[in-house]
Amino acid sequence: MTKSPTTLFLARHGQTTWHAENRYAGVSDIALTDEGRRQAEQLAQWASRHRIDAIWTSTLTRAIETAEPACWTLGLVPGREPDLRECDFGTVEGRTLAEFAAEDPERAEAFRADPVINAFPGAEDPRVAAARGTTALRRIANGHPGQRVLVVAHNTLLRLVLCELLSIPLGAYRRVFPQLRNAAVSEVRLGEEGGALLSLNVPCAPDVSP
């Protein structure tokens, strides 16, 4: 029997203490700011206006805390998926791209040209990250056929996964998806025939414009 496609709402975690300076957090367990907690509350309000059947997060604290208000609001117990963790950025963890470029301009320029082939020194291979993240989403989808699932994870990991699902070259992820905004939602339909992107970076806050 063919399973019904699963609708995945992919959300990046809320703002952390490293976002103001655009530092690479990666696998470092960085706390949310007050703004990040406010964004988490907005995500919960968004979830209350949409039918959500299940919630999954990465195992990093910033993703778990971003999902918590939505879990409380909907009375759901979240699943934890280690393979949704952010990429390890190696020697650039906790630093900015500008700082890395000042130290090693040639490698920084190579990264900008192709961040997959020329990943940061000591970093996780982005192809490996894309594969584990995509496999994790497929496991989640297979466990919730026909349902609507909120998944809270991370900026680079989700951009790589979107490329993998949509048959976009991984090396183009920074150009095609410049940024997933904190706590914004991207809707993906995932079934046996592959993935389809239905929306990207939709803000959680309701439109209050006149």
HELIX and SHEET records of a PDB file:
HELIX    1   1 HIS A   19  GLU A   21  5                                   3    
HELIX    2   2 ASP A   34  ARG A   49  1                                  16    
HELIX    3   3 THR A   61  LEU A   74  1                                  14    
HELIX    4   4 PRO A   82  LEU A   84  5                                   3    
HELIX    5   5 GLY A   90  VAL A   92  5                                   3    
HELIX    6   6 LEU A   97  GLU A  103  1                                   7    
HELIX    7   7 PRO A  105  ALA A  113  1                                   9    
HELIX    8   8 PRO A  126  GLY A  143  1                                  18    
HELIX    9   9 ASN A  155  LEU A  165  1                                  11    
HELIX   10  10 LEU A  170  ALA A  172  5                                   3    
HELIX   11  11 TYR A  173  VAL A  176  1                                   4    
SHEET    1   A 6 GLY A  79  ARG A  80  0                                        
SHEET    2   A 6 ALA A  54  THR A  57  1                                        
SHEET    3   A 6 ARG A 148  ALA A 153  1                                        
SHEET    4   A 6 THR A   6  ARG A  12  1                                        
SHEET    5   A 6 VAL A 185  GLY A 191 -1                                        
SHEET    6   A 6 GLY A 194  VAL A 202 -1                                        
END                                                                             
